[in-house]
Amino acid sequence: MLVSVKFNKINSEVIKKFLDLRPLYCVVKNNYSQKSDDLFKCYSDQGAFVGKYEPLNEQDYGRFVSKRAGSREPALTRQMSKLPALLTELRQFQEDLHRPPPVARDVMVTNGGQHGIYQCVDMLVDPGDPVIVNEYSYTGIHVTLKPLHPEIIGIPEDTDGLIPETLESVLQDRLISGLKMPKMLYIIPTGSNPSGTVVPEERRRKIYELACRFDFIIVEDDPYMFLNYTEQTIPSFLSLDTCGRVIRLDSLSKVVSAGLRAGWVTAPAPLLSKLELHMQGELLHSCSLSQAILHRLLVEREALATHLLSARALYRRRRDALHEALQPVNGLMEWSLPNAGLFLWARVRGVEDVYKMVFETAFNRGLMLLPGQAFTYDTSTPCQYVRLTFSKIRFEDMNIAASHLVSIIKDEQARTLQKPQRLATEH
């Protein structure tokens, strides 16, 4: 008992000291600048989406909910432990940043963005359901979907992200053919992982209209929203959501601390209630200490803005430095300068499949890359793409890494040329 009391006393003193400290992310605390105002603006001056579609009502949401989620019932004695001050702050934060249209919605704290992805998949997807994703998508969505054996509808991207015209064509063909229609689109609209694209406002409006027309929910995963190097104000899907078709996932993992596992989901009230029921049976609530830290971060909004602007400037410098260092690779590899996020997505020329190049040739020479297969649902599919990361590599190592990459690609190209060619007469 004495040990327990002493331990609790130490804990309380540590927590008190932590909460009394200036935030670690606050290096310089400046007054709000115009850049800070723009940083916290994720809505369009043109307003939300305007169309002929009616908002969903509580009964409408029933057709989107999976059988698992629909069968859950609230327990009589188990309740989620929430930090009321944090929920109040999150609601105000979302209102200030997105100015969402007047649809009944609320927020729930999650253990980071991946937890939110898992919750949404569990709630919206039944085994075998079709799901819309980018042709190359974040590995976290694929690993979450795998046990459900879904039908993946991969939509290609260009330099402006997911192509709405292609999505429309695919959905129209499915409708005409009488195929099962998807209930969910998963998208990272700002800094798509792995491509680094930013979907412009016009495309977001088109995609949102397709959600209304073809009746699906948009899961907007936006962990890189503060790492938008274009510095253009682009409205979030949440800010356009007049019909209650958007579930938004937010996280500070990429810009404050990955280990904090602090995120939140904003969703229409009928869907959020389903997410909360799952949370009750899964882990009751996210870590109270993480919630307290998240609350402190959001309350100190000026300091948070200073940190976010500094982080964005740092990663922009890293992106530009890696882009410059890779110029000797130009001709062997093609890429576009990423507009947001932490990654550079490149196609290797003259190599049919980069898998062995990444895990044998490059790895044996001390260069860590990610093959494009990591971002496909079927990881056995040959792929010419690799993802490079500029978040950790030291500036002074970039030129060295690029020179290694040149020799690695050339060796792999030579190996590809040495492979026996299939003859037209072979069967």
C-alpha positions in Angstrom: 0.0 0.0 0.0 2.8 2.4 0.9 4.5 1.7 -2.5 1.2 2.3 -4.3 0.5 5.6 -2.5 4.0 6.8 -3.3 3.7 5.7 -6.9 0.4 7.6 -7.3 1.9 10.6 -5.7 4.8 10.6 -8.1 2.4 10.2 -11.0 0.3 13.1 -10.0 3.3 15.3 -9.5 4.7 14.4 -12.9 1.4 15.1 -14.6 1.1 18.4 -12.8 4.5 19.5 -13.9 3.8 18.4 -17.4 0.6 20.4 -17.6 2.3 23.4 -16.1 5.1 23.4 -18.7 5.0 25.5 -21.8 4.1 23.2 -24.7 7.1 21.5 -26.1 6.0 22.4 -29.6 6.0 26.1 -28.8 9.5 27.4 -29.8 8.3 30.9 -30.5 4.9 32.2 -29.6 3.8 34.8 -32.1 0.6 36.6 -32.5 -1.7 35.3 -35.2 -0.5 36.3 -38.7 -2.3 36.1 -42.0 -0.5 32.7 -42.6 -1.9 31.4 -39.3 -5.4 32.4 -40.4 -5.0 30.7 -43.7 -3.5 27.6 -42.0 -6.7 27.2 -40.0 -9.0 27.8 -43.0 -10.4 24.7 -44.7 -13.5 26.1 -46.3 -14.3 27.9 -49.5 -15.6 31.5 -49.8 -17.9 30.1 -52.4 -19.7 28.2 -49.7 -20.7 24.5 -49.4 -22.0 22.2 -52.1 -25.3 23.3 -53.6 -27.3 20.7 -55.5 -30.6 19.0 -55.9 -29.9 16.3 -53.4 -31.7 16.1 -50.0 -29.8 15.6 -46.7 -29.8 12.0 -45.4 -32.1 11.3 -42.5 -31.6 8.8 -39.6 -33.4 6.1 -41.5 -31.3 6.6 -44.6 -28.1 5.8 -42.8 -29.4 2.3 -42.1 -28.5 1.2 -45.6 -24.8 2.1 -45.1 -24.3 0.3 -41.8 -22.7 -3.2 -41.8 -24.6 -6.1 -40.3 -21.9 -6.3 -37.5 -22.3 -2.6 -36.6 -26.1 -2.8 -36.9 -26.3 -5.7 -34.4 -24.4 -3.9 -31.6 -26.5 -2.6 -28.6 -25.5 -0.3 -25.8 -24.5 -1.9 -22.6 -26.3 -1.0 -19.4 -23.2 -0.5 -17.3 -20.4 0.3 -19.7 -20.0 4.0 -20.7 -17.2 5.8 -22.6 -15.0 8.0 -20.4 -14.8 11.3 -22.3 -12.9 14.5 -21.5 -15.8 17.1 -21.8 -13.4 20.0 -22.2 -11.6 18.2 -25.1 -14.9 17.5 -26.9 -15.9 21.1 -26.6 -12.6 22.2 -28.0 -12.7 19.8 -30.8 -16.2 20.8 -31.8 -15.1 24.5 -31.9 -11.9 23.6 -33.7 -13.9 21.8 -36.5 -16.4 24.7 -36.7 -13.7 27.3 -37.0 -11.6 25.3 -39.6 -14.3 23.8 -41.8 -17.5 25.8 -41.1 -19.5 22.6 -42.0 -23.1 23.0 -43.2 -25.9 22.6 -40.6 -26.1 18.8 -40.4 -26.5 17.0 -37.1 -22.9 15.7 -36.5 -20.5 15.3 -33.6 -16.9 14.3 -32.8 -15.3 11.2 -31.1 -11.7 10.9 -30.0 -9.7 8.0 -31.4 -6.3 6.4 -30.9 -4.9 8.1 -34.0 -6.0 8.1 -37.6 -5.6 4.3 -38.2 -8.0 3.6 -35.4 -10.5 5.9 -37.2 -10.0 4.0 -40.4 -10.6 0.7 -38.7 -13.8 2.0 -37.1 -15.2 3.3 -40.4 -14.5 0.0 -42.2 -16.1 -2.0 -39.5 -19.2 0.2 -39.6 -19.6 0.5 -43.3 -18.3 -2.6 -45.0 -19.7 -6.1 -45.1 -17.8 -9.1 -46.5 -17.5 -8.9 -50.3 -18.7 -5.3 -50.5 -17.2 -3.1 -53.2 -15.1 -0.2 -51.8 -13.7 2.8 -53.8 -10.0 3.7 -53.2 -7.2 5.3 -55.1 -5.4 2.9 -57.5 -2.5 3.2 -55.1 -3.7 3.8 -51.5 -2.4 4.0 -48.0 -1.4 0.6 -46.7 -3.6 1.1 -43.6 -6.8 0.9 -45.5 -5.8 -2.3 -47.3 -4.8 -4.1 -44.2 -8.0 -3.2 -42.5 -10.1 -4.4 -45.5 -8.3 -7.7 -46.0 -10.3 -9.8 -43.6 -13.5 -8.7 -45.4 -12.4 -9.8 -48.8 -13.9 -6.7 -50.5 -14.1 -5.9 -54.2 -11.6 -3.1 -54.6 -12.5 -0.4 -57.1 -9.2 1.3 -57.7 -9.5 4.7 -59.4 -6.4 6.1 -61.0 -4.8 9.5 -60.2 -3.1 12.2 -62.1 -1.1 15.1 -60.7 -4.3 16.5 -59.2 -5.3 13.3 -57.5 -8.2 11.0 -58.0 -9.9 11.6 -61.4 -13.6 12.2 -60.9 -14.5 11.5 -64.6 -13.0 8.0 -64.3 -14.9 7.4 -61.1 -18.1 8.6 -62.7 -17.6 6.3 -65.7 -16.8 3.3 -63.5 -19.9 3.8 -61.3 -22.2 4.4 -64.2 -21.0 1.2 -65.9 -21.6 -0.7 -62.6 -25.1 0.7 -62.3 -26.0 -0.2 -65.9 -24.6 -3.7 -65.4 -26.6 -4.2 -62.3 -23.5 -4.8 -60.1 -23.5 -4.1 -56.4 -22.8 -0.4 -55.8 -20.1 0.8 -53.3 -21.2 2.4 -50.0 -17.8 3.9 -49.2 -15.0 5.9 -50.8 -11.8 6.2 -48.8 -9.6 9.1 -49.8 -6.6 11.2 -48.5 -7.4 14.4 -50.4 -4.3 16.4 -49.2 -1.0 14.7 -49.6 -2.3 11.4 -50.8 -0.1 8.6 -49.5 1.9 7.6 -51.5 1.5 10.1 -54.4 1.6 13.4 -52.5 -1.2 14.9 -54.6 -3.7 17.5 -53.5 -7.2 17.2 -54.9 -8.3 20.8 -56.0 -11.6 22.4 -55.0 -13.3 21.8 -58.4 -12.6 18.1 -58.2 -13.7 17.8 -54.6 -17.0 19.3 -55.5 -17.4 16.8 -58.4 -16.5 13.9 -56.2 -19.0 15.1 -53.5 -21.7 15.3 -56.1 -20.9 11.8 -57.3 -21.3 10.6 -53.7 -24.8 12.2 -53.7 -25.7 10.8 -57.1 -24.4 7.3 -56.6 -25.2 7.1 -52.9 -22.0 6.5 -51.0 -20.2 7.8 -47.9 -16.9 9.7 -48.3 -14.3 8.8 -45.6 -12.0 11.8 -45.7 -8.7 10.9 -44.1 -6.7 14.1 -43.8 -3.5 13.7 -41.6 -1.4 15.9 -43.9 -3.8 18.8 -44.1 -1.2 21.1 -42.4 1.6 19.9 -44.7 0.1 21.5 -47.9 3.0 23.1 -49.6 0.8 24.9 -52.2 -0.5 27.1 -49.3 -3.7 27.4 -51.2 -7.0 27.3 -49.2 -8.8 24.2 -50.4 -12.1 23.3 -48.8 -12.4 20.0 -47.0 -15.1 17.5 -48.0 -16.5 18.2 -44.5 -16.9 21.9 -45.4 -18.9 20.9 -48.5 -21.1 18.3 -46.7 -24.7 19.6 -47.0 -26.2 16.1 -47.2 -24.4 14.3 -44.3 -22.2 12.1 -46.5 -18.8 12.8 -45.0 -16.9 11.1 -42.2 -13.8 13.0 -41.5 -10.7 11.6 -39.8 -8.1 14.0 -38.2 -4.8 13.3 -36.5 -1.8 15.2 -35.1 0.5 12.2 -35.5 2.2 13.5 -38.6 2.8 17.0 -37.4 3.2 16.8 -33.6 4.0 13.3 -32.4 3.4 9.9 -34.0 3.5 8.1 -30.6 0.8 10.4 -29.1 -1.9 8.4 -31.0 -4.3 11.3 -30.8 -7.0 11.7 -33.4 -10.6 12.3 -33.8 -13.5 11.5 -36.1 -16.3 13.9 -37.2 -19.4 12.2 -38.5 -23.2 12.6 -38.9 -24.8 11.8 -35.5 -26.5 8.5 -36.5 -23.2 7.1 -37.7 -21.2 8.5 -34.8 -23.5 6.6 -32.4 -22.5 3.4 -34.2 -18.8 4.2 -33.8 -19.3 4.9 -30.1 -21.0 1.5 -29.6 -18.0 -0.2 -31.3 -15.6 1.8 -29.1 -17.5 0.7 -25.9 -16.9 -3.0 -26.8 -13.4 -2.4 -28.2 -11.5 -0.3 -25.6 -14.0 1.9 -23.8 -12.2 5.1 -24.6 -8.9 6.4 -25.8 -6.1 7.1 -23.4 -7.1 9.8 -20.9 -3.5 11.2 -20.8 -3.4 11.5 -24.6 -6.8 13.3 -24.5 -5.4 15.7 -21.9 -2.4 16.4 -24.0 -4.5 16.8 -27.2 -6.7 19.3 -25.3 -3.7 21.3 -24.3 -2.4 21.4 -27.8 -5.7 22.7 -29.2 -6.3 25.3 -26.5 -2.9 26.8 -27.2 -3.9 27.5 -30.8 -1.4 30.3 -31.5 1.4 28.2 -30.3 0.1 25.2 -32.3 0.0 27.5 -35.4 3.6 28.5 -34.9 4.7 24.9 -34.7 2.7 23.8 -37.7 4.0 26.6 -39.9 7.5 25.7 -38.8 7.0 22.0 -39.5 5.5 22.8 -42.9 8.5 25.0 -43.8 10.9 22.3 -42.6 9.3 19.6 -44.7 9.1 21.8 -47.7 12.8 22.4 -47.5 13.4 18.6 -47.2 11.1 18.0 -50.2 12.9 20.6 -52.3 16.3 19.3 -51.3 15.5 15.7 -52.2 14.0 16.8 -55.5 17.2 18.6 -56.3 19.4 15.7 -55.2 17.5 13.4 -57.4 18.3 15.3 -60.6 21.0 12.8 -61.6 18.3 10.1 -61.5 16.2 12.0 -64.0 15.9 9.8 -67.1 16.1 6.6 -65.1 13.1 7.5 -62.9 10.1 9.9 -63.4 8.3 11.8 -60.7 6.3 14.9 -59.9 7.1 17.3 -57.0 4.6 16.4 -54.3 2.2 19.2 -53.3 1.7 17.9 -49.7 2.7 15.2 -47.3 6.0 13.5 -46.7 6.5 11.3 -49.7 7.8 11.3 -53.3 6.2 8.8 -55.7 8.3 7.7 -58.6 8.1 5.3 -61.6 11.3 3.5 -62.4 11.9 3.2 -66.1 13.0 -0.1 -67.7 12.1 -2.2 -64.7 9.0 -4.3 -64.9 8.8 -5.0 -61.2 10.7 -3.1 -58.5 10.2 -5.7 -55.7 13.6 -7.4 -56.0 15.3 -4.1 -56.7 13.9 -2.7 -53.4 14.4 -5.7 -51.1 17.6 -7.1 -52.6 19.7 -4.7 -54.6 18.8 -1.5 -52.7 18.6 -3.0 -49.3 22.0 -4.7 -49.6 23.5 -1.3 -50.4 21.9 0.4 -47.4 19.1 2.2 -49.2 15.6 1.7 -47.8 12.7 2.2 -50.3 9.1 1.1 -50.4 7.9 -0.8 -53.5 4.6 0.2 -55.1 3.1 -3.2 -54.1 2.9 -1.9 -50.6 0.1 0.4 -51.7 -2.0 -2.1 -53.7 -4.6 -4.4 -52.3 -3.0 -7.3 -54.3 0.6 -7.1 -53.3 1.6 -9.8 -55.8 0.9 -7.5 -58.7 4.1 -6.3 -60.5 4.7 -2.6 -60.1 7.2 0.0 -61.4 6.7 2.5 -58.7 8.7 3.2 -55.5 7.9 5.6 -52.6 10.7 7.8 -51.2 10.4 9.5 -47.9 12.0 12.9 -47.1 10.9 13.2 -43.5 13.9 11.6 -41.9 16.9 11.5 -44.2 19.6 14.0 -43.4 20.2 16.8 -45.9 23.9 15.8 -46.2 22.9 12.2 -47.1 20.5 13.0 -49.9 23.1 13.3 -52.7 24.8 10.1 -51.5 21.5 8.3 -51.5 20.7 9.6 -55.0 24.0 8.4 -56.4 23.3 4.9 -54.9 19.9 5.0 -56.5 21.4 5.7 -59.9 23.6 2.6 -59.8 20.8 0.5 -58.3 18.4 1.3 -61.1 21.0 0.8 -63.8 21.9 -2.6 -62.4 18.3 -3.5 -62.2 17.7 -2.3 -65.8 20.6 -4.4 -67.0 19.2 -7.5 -65.2 15.8 -6.9 -66.8 17.4 -6.8 -70.2 19.2 -10.1 -69.5 16.0 -12.0 -68.8 15.0 -14.4 -71.6 12.3 -12.9 -73.9 9.1 -14.8 -74.4 8.7 -15.9 -78.0 5.5 -15.2 -79.9 5.3 -18.9 -80.8 5.4 -20.0 -77.1 2.1 -20.9 -75.4 
